[in-house]
Amino acid sequence: MFRRSIFFMFFIALAVNGQNVVVDLKIQGNKKTKTTFLKKIARLKPGMALDSSFIEKDINRIKLLPSIAHAYYQVFETNQEGEYNVYYGVEENFTIIPFASVYTSNNDEFAFRVGLQEFNFLGRGITLGAFYQYDIFNSYGVNVRAPHLITPKIGLAFSYQDLTTQEPVFLDGGTADYRYNNESIELLALYEFDFKHRIEFGLNLFTEDYSFISGSTDPNVPQSLVVDKYLYKFIYDFNGIEYYYHYLSGFRSTLNFQLVRSQDQTLPDFAIGFNDFLYFKRFGKRGNWANRLRLGLASNIDTPFAPFAVDNNLNIRGVGNTIDRGTAAIVLNSEYRHTLIEKDWFVLQGNLFIDGGTWRNPGGDFGDFADDQNLRIYPGAGLRFIHKRIFNAIFRIDYGHGVTREATRGIVFGIGQYF
């Protein structure tokens, strides 16, 4: 028995020695991003067997970092047979990004949001940001997101916002305008199973303040209301998208579920969930087909403050600002993006799109989805001005023109792709 054990151990040693082994993992091309951080999130470690499929997963994971524009790898044999050094090469993005968006408010006045974000704070993939918004009223917010703060898989996110806007509320007798304020503080735990699968969960404490401005009234709808609330949030994200600079391919699914508790039954407890399905496909060297399907469902409460909005900046380009609300939604955005000019760091991209959606009325039923009053279809076209070396530095302009009942048309500006 002892001799058998010795022989078995000797056989295992021979098998291990016969493998191609990684002696060292080296990082090259990084200037701001810390080498220790990149090695921390890499799954490949010295002493492991050389496996190209494993390395490919690391490279795809690194490409997902906002600080990285592109990543690649090289393998070199050392002076010892079967021993290899692996090099991960990166091309970094510039990550201190000012941003601005300009649009019209709900009373057709000038509105904007400006801010600054650092997507690679301390060289460790931490996002630190703040914004100021003028949309009839003043708003601001700050956020910190550190997905690898505790371990390579565990992190935290924190945000504080004080948002004030003028919101239309749709009553039986017409539309009313309310001053709406939402002051919130949120803390989330972040966990990454692997580079494709991650979850977020946590708590948001917030206060909603509604104050009547003008328009129709209803004896059953208060003209002033302040309610303290809290919500439990859970997000599951599967990200199978492959990135090559501004080109994308693959599938992504993001589920967002929230359970909201209220201290005033005028705005009762409710649950809300929605799932975004995204699919991208490359066509040749310059074409990119992009699709987003959102399925949303909330507690079907008959309230003028329903959670799903029909809005220019969220789902239907050209439709207008918050023109309707519902307790369930089906929205499909599909567009073809084509690179017209690509010169080193600069890209000019054109796109043709169709945005379509339908909603369930508050207190209604699923038959509302087929009601032509709720259906909206908006084809259109746009341009993208892209800086390849700055993360999310995409200025977009789109023009949408409705083809369904009571259609409108309009131009939408923004930073980043629409989806």
C-alpha positions in Angstrom: 0.0 0.0 0.0 2.9 2.4 0.9 4.6 1.6 -2.4 1.3 2.3 -4.3 1.1 5.7 -2.6 4.7 6.6 -3.5 4.1 5.6 -7.1 0.8 7.6 -7.3 2.5 10.8 -5.9 5.4 10.4 -8.3 2.9 10.1 -11.2 1.1 13.3 -10.2 4.5 15.1 -9.9 5.3 14.0 -13.4 1.9 15.2 -14.7 2.3 18.6 -13.1 5.8 19.0 -14.4 4.6 18.1 -17.8 2.2 21.1 -17.9 2.9 24.5 -19.3 3.0 26.7 -16.2 2.6 30.4 -15.8 5.7 31.7 -14.0 4.7 35.4 -13.8 1.9 37.7 -14.9 3.1 41.1 -16.1 1.1 44.3 -16.9 2.1 46.7 -19.6 0.7 49.9 -21.1 -0.9 51.2 -17.9 0.0 54.6 -16.6 -2.7 55.6 -14.2 -4.3 52.3 -13.4 -2.4 50.5 -10.7 -0.6 47.3 -11.6 -1.6 45.8 -8.3 -5.3 46.5 -9.0 -5.2 44.8 -12.4 -3.4 41.8 -10.9 -6.0 41.8 -8.1 -9.0 41.4 -10.5 -7.2 39.0 -12.9 -8.0 35.3 -12.2 -4.7 34.1 -13.7 -2.0 33.7 -11.1 1.6 32.5 -11.1 1.8 28.7 -10.7 -1.4 28.1 -12.7 -1.5 26.0 -15.9 -1.3 28.0 -19.1 -4.8 28.1 -20.5 -5.7 30.5 -23.4 -9.4 30.3 -22.7 -8.8 31.4 -19.1 -6.7 34.3 -20.3 -9.4 35.4 -22.7 -11.8 35.6 -19.9 -9.4 37.9 -18.0 -9.0 40.1 -21.0 -12.7 40.5 -21.5 -13.1 41.3 -17.8 -10.4 44.0 -18.1 -12.1 45.5 -21.2 -15.2 46.1 -19.1 -13.3 48.5 -16.8 -14.2 52.2 -17.6 -10.5 53.0 -17.4 -9.5 50.6 -20.2 -10.2 51.3 -23.9 -8.7 48.1 -25.1 -6.8 45.1 -23.8 -4.7 42.2 -25.2 -2.3 39.5 -24.1 1.1 38.0 -25.1 2.7 34.8 -24.0 6.5 34.2 -23.9 8.4 31.1 -22.9 11.2 31.6 -20.4 14.6 29.9 -20.4 13.0 26.9 -18.8 11.0 24.6 -21.0 7.3 24.6 -20.1 7.4 27.8 -18.1 5.9 31.0 -19.5 5.5 34.7 -18.7 2.1 36.2 -19.6 1.8 39.9 -20.4 -1.5 41.7 -20.2 -1.4 44.9 -22.3 -3.8 47.7 -21.9 -4.7 50.9 -23.6 -6.1 53.4 -21.1 -9.0 55.7 -21.3 -8.9 59.3 -20.0 -11.3 58.9 -17.1 -11.8 62.4 -15.5 -14.9 63.3 -17.6 -17.0 66.4 -17.4 -20.4 65.8 -18.8 -23.4 68.0 -19.9 -26.8 67.4 -21.3 -29.2 70.1 -22.6 -32.9 69.6 -23.0 -36.3 71.3 -22.6 -38.1 71.2 -19.3 -41.7 70.1 -18.8 -42.8 73.8 -19.3 -40.7 74.1 -22.5 -38.0 76.1 -20.8 -34.2 75.6 -21.0 -32.9 72.8 -18.8 -29.5 71.2 -18.4 -27.4 68.9 -16.2 -23.6 69.3 -15.8 -21.2 67.2 -13.7 -17.8 65.6 -13.3 -16.9 62.0 -12.9 -13.7 60.2 -12.3 -14.0 56.5 -13.3 -10.6 55.4 -12.1 -10.1 57.2 -8.7 -6.8 56.2 -7.1 -6.1 54.0 -10.1 -8.3 51.3 -8.6 -11.5 51.4 -10.8 -13.4 53.5 -8.3 -16.0 55.8 -9.7 -16.4 59.2 -8.0 -18.9 61.7 -9.3 -21.1 64.8 -8.7 -23.7 66.7 -10.8 -25.7 69.9 -10.8 -29.1 70.1 -12.6 -31.3 73.0 -13.5 -34.7 71.9 -14.6 -36.9 74.8 -13.5 -35.6 74.0 -10.1 -32.1 73.2 -8.7 -30.9 69.7 -8.1 -27.6 68.0 -7.2 -26.1 64.6 -6.3 -22.9 62.7 -5.5 -22.0 59.1 -5.9 -19.1 56.7 -5.1 -18.9 53.2 -6.6 -16.0 50.8 -5.7 -16.8 47.3 -7.0 -13.5 45.8 -5.9 -13.1 47.6 -2.6 -13.2 44.7 -0.1 -12.1 41.7 -2.3 -11.8 41.2 -6.1 -15.4 40.2 -6.0 -17.0 42.3 -3.3 -17.5 46.1 -3.2 -19.8 48.9 -2.1 -21.7 51.8 -3.8 -23.0 55.0 -2.1 -25.1 57.8 -3.5 -26.9 61.0 -2.3 -29.3 63.0 -4.4 -31.6 66.0 -4.0 -33.7 66.1 -7.1 -36.4 68.7 -7.8 -38.4 68.9 -11.0 -41.7 70.0 -12.3 -43.8 66.9 -13.1 -47.1 66.5 -14.9 -49.7 64.5 -13.0 -52.5 63.0 -15.1 -55.9 63.4 -13.5 -59.4 62.4 -14.8 -60.2 66.1 -15.3 -56.9 67.0 -17.0 -53.2 67.5 -16.2 -51.7 69.2 -13.2 -48.2 70.4 -12.7 -46.5 69.6 -9.4 -43.2 70.6 -7.9 -41.6 67.2 -7.1 -38.6 66.8 -4.7 -36.9 63.5 -4.0 -34.1 63.5 -1.4 -32.4 60.1 -1.1 -29.5 58.3 0.3 -28.5 54.8 -0.9 -26.0 52.1 0.1 -25.5 49.0 -2.0 -23.4 45.9 -1.6 -21.8 44.7 -4.9 -20.9 41.1 -5.6 -19.3 39.7 -8.8 -19.7 35.9 -9.3 -17.5 36.1 -12.4 -16.8 38.7 -15.1 -20.3 38.1 -16.7 -22.5 37.7 -13.6 -22.9 40.2 -10.8 -25.5 41.3 -8.2 -26.2 44.4 -6.2 -28.5 44.7 -3.2 -29.2 47.3 -0.6 -31.4 50.0 0.9 -32.5 53.4 -0.2 -34.0 55.9 2.2 -35.8 58.8 0.6 -38.4 61.5 1.1 -40.9 62.5 -1.6 -42.4 66.0 -1.6 -45.3 67.0 -3.9 -46.5 70.6 -4.1 -49.3 71.7 -6.5 -48.3 74.4 -9.0 -51.1 74.8 -11.5 -53.6 72.9 -13.6 -56.5 70.6 -12.9 -57.4 69.5 -9.4 -59.1 66.5 -7.9 -60.6 66.2 -4.4 -59.1 62.8 -4.1 -55.6 63.9 -5.0 -53.8 66.1 -2.4 -52.2 69.4 -3.5 -49.4 69.0 -0.9 -47.8 65.8 0.2 -44.6 64.8 2.0 -43.9 61.1 2.5 -40.9 59.3 4.0 -40.2 56.1 2.2 -37.6 53.3 2.0 -36.9 50.7 -0.6 -35.1 47.5 -0.9 -33.2 47.1 -4.2 -31.9 44.1 -6.0 -30.1 44.0 -9.3 -28.9 41.0 -11.3 -26.7 41.7 -14.3 -25.5 39.2 -16.9 -23.1 40.9 -19.2 -22.0 38.9 -22.2 -21.1 41.9 -24.4 -17.7 42.0 -26.1 -16.1 45.5 -26.6 -13.8 46.7 -29.3 -13.5 50.4 -28.8 -17.0 51.8 -29.7 -18.2 48.6 -31.3 -20.2 46.1 -29.3 -21.4 42.5 -29.9 -23.2 40.0 -27.7 -26.1 39.9 -25.2 -26.8 41.5 -21.8 -29.7 41.2 -19.4 -30.2 43.4 -16.4 -33.0 42.8 -13.8 -33.9 45.6 -11.4 -36.4 44.8 -8.6 -37.5 47.3 -5.9 -39.9 46.9 -3.0 -41.0 50.3 -1.8 -42.4 50.9 1.7 -44.3 54.1 2.6 -45.4 55.8 5.8 -48.5 57.4 4.1 -51.0 55.3 2.3 -51.8 58.2 0.0 -48.7 56.9 -1.7 -49.0 53.2 -0.7 -46.4 50.4 -0.7 -45.7 48.9 -4.1 -43.3 46.7 -5.9 -41.6 47.4 -9.2 -39.4 45.4 -11.5 -38.1 45.8 -15.0 -35.6 43.8 -17.1 -33.5 45.3 -19.9 -32.4 42.9 -22.6 -29.7 44.2 -24.9 -28.4 42.6 -28.1 -25.6 43.9 -30.3 -24.2 42.5 -33.6 -21.3 43.7 -35.8 -21.8 44.1 -39.5 -18.6 44.3 -41.4 -16.0 46.7 -40.1 -18.2 49.7 -39.7 -21.7 48.6 -38.9 -23.3 47.9 -35.5 -26.9 46.8 -34.9 -28.1 47.7 -31.4 -31.3 46.6 -29.6 -32.9 47.2 -26.2 -36.1 45.6 -25.0 -37.5 46.7 -21.6 -40.2 44.8 -19.9 -41.5 46.5 -16.8 -44.2 45.7 -14.2 -45.3 47.4 -11.0 -48.1 47.1 -8.5 -51.3 48.1 -10.4 -52.4 51.0 -8.2 -54.8 53.5 -9.6 -52.7 56.6 -8.9 -51.6 59.6 -10.9 -48.1 59.0 -9.7 -47.5 55.8 -11.6 -43.8 54.8 -11.9 -43.3 54.2 -15.6 -43.0 57.4 -17.7 -43.2 58.0 -21.4 -40.3 60.3 -21.9 -37.9 61.7 -24.6 -34.8 61.1 -22.6 -35.7 57.7 -21.3 -37.4 55.5 -24.0 -39.0 57.2 -27.0 -36.9 59.8 -28.8 -39.1 62.7 -30.0 -42.1 62.0 -27.9 -41.7 64.9 -25.5 -41.0 65.2 -21.7 -43.0 62.9 -19.4 -46.2 62.9 -21.6 -47.8 59.8 -19.9 -47.4 57.3 -17.0 -48.3 53.7 -16.5 -47.9 50.7 -14.2 -46.4 48.4 -16.8 -44.4 49.0 -19.9 -43.1 47.3 -23.0 -40.4 49.3 -24.9 -38.3 48.3 -27.8 -35.4 50.5 -29.2 -33.6 49.3 -32.3 -31.0 51.2 -34.2 -28.3 50.6 -36.8 -25.0 52.5 -36.2 -22.6 53.0 -39.0 -19.1 54.6 -38.7 -18.9 57.4 -41.3 -15.4 58.7 -40.3 -12.7 57.1 -38.1 -9.4 59.0 -37.6 -7.2 57.8 -34.8 -9.0 59.1 -31.7 -12.1 60.6 -33.5 -15.2 58.8 -34.8 -18.3 60.1 -36.5 -21.1 57.7 -36.4 -24.6 57.9 -38.0 -27.6 55.9 -37.0 -31.1 55.0 -38.0 -33.6 54.0 -35.3 -37.1 52.9 -34.4 -38.3 53.4 -30.9 -41.6 51.9 -29.9 -43.5 51.3 -26.7 -46.8 50.7 -25.0 -48.0 51.1 -21.4 -50.7 49.8 -19.0 -52.8 52.6 -17.5 -52.8 52.9 -13.7 -55.5 50.5 -12.4 -56.0 49.2 -15.9 -55.4 45.7 -17.4 -53.0 44.1 -19.8 -55.5 44.9 -22.6 -54.2 48.5 -22.4 -51.1 47.3 -24.3 -53.2 46.9 -27.4 -54.9 50.3 -27.1 -53.8 52.6 -29.8 -53.9 55.5 -27.3 -51.0 53.9 -25.5 -49.0 52.7 -28.5 -46.2 55.0 -29.7 -43.8 54.3 -32.6 -41.1 56.8 -33.5 -38.5 56.2 -36.3 -35.7 58.7 -36.7 -32.0 59.3 -37.4 -29.0 60.7 -35.5 -25.3 61.4 -35.3 -22.6 60.4 -32.7 -19.4 62.3 -32.1 -17.0 59.9 -30.4 -13.7 60.3 -28.7 -12.1 56.8 -28.6 -9.6 57.6 -25.8 -12.1 59.1 -23.3 -14.5 56.8 -21.5 -18.1 57.4 -22.6 -17.2 60.6 -24.5 -20.0 60.3 -27.0 -22.1 63.3 -27.9 -25.4 62.3 -29.5 -28.1 64.1 -31.3 -31.3 62.3 -32.5 -34.4 63.4 -34.3 -37.5 61.3 -33.8 -40.8 61.6 -35.7 -43.9 59.8 -34.5 -46.1 57.8 -36.9 -48.9 56.8 -34.4 -51.9 58.6 -33.0 -51.4 62.2 -31.8 -47.7 61.9 -32.8 -45.1 64.6 -32.2 -41.5 65.1 -33.3 -38.4 66.4 -31.6 -34.6 66.5 -31.2 -32.9 64.8 -28.3 -29.3 65.6 -27.2 -27.2 63.7 -24.7 -23.9 62.2 -23.6 -23.3 58.5 -24.2 -25.2 56.2 -26.4 -28.9 56.2 -25.9 -28.6 52.6 -24.7 
